[in-house]
Amino acid sequence: MYAKKMLYKFQSKNSANCLMLEDLTKKIFQKIGKNLEPKGILTVDELPHFINLLESAIEQDVIARSKMSKEQLATSDRLGQRAFPFLTLLKSAHQYQDHIVWGV
């Protein structure tokens, strides 16, 4: 039997929506130090900080992956690849000075 996973839809006024499953969303929110709630908002003022934190986490992941064996690489997630759509949304929302909302 499959466990149900929540799907999060992140929206910003002038940017494409970003859909992510719960496992990735939790991982990203942990990296940016934000509590994940069923509904929420990332304000324009928060975006630069979250962009920097996520980019730093991606860089750390790249470094860690460079030290892995082929077997480890085959079973590990690539944070940069999986988080790219969300990072793109963060940057776009910041560029247009829009909030990001989810669960609404």
Secondary structure by P-SEA (a helix, b strand, c coil): cbbbbbbbbbbcccccbbbbcaaaaaaaaaaacccccccccccccaaaaaaaaaaaaaaaaaaaaaaccaaaaaccccccccaaaaaaaaaaaaaabbbbbccc
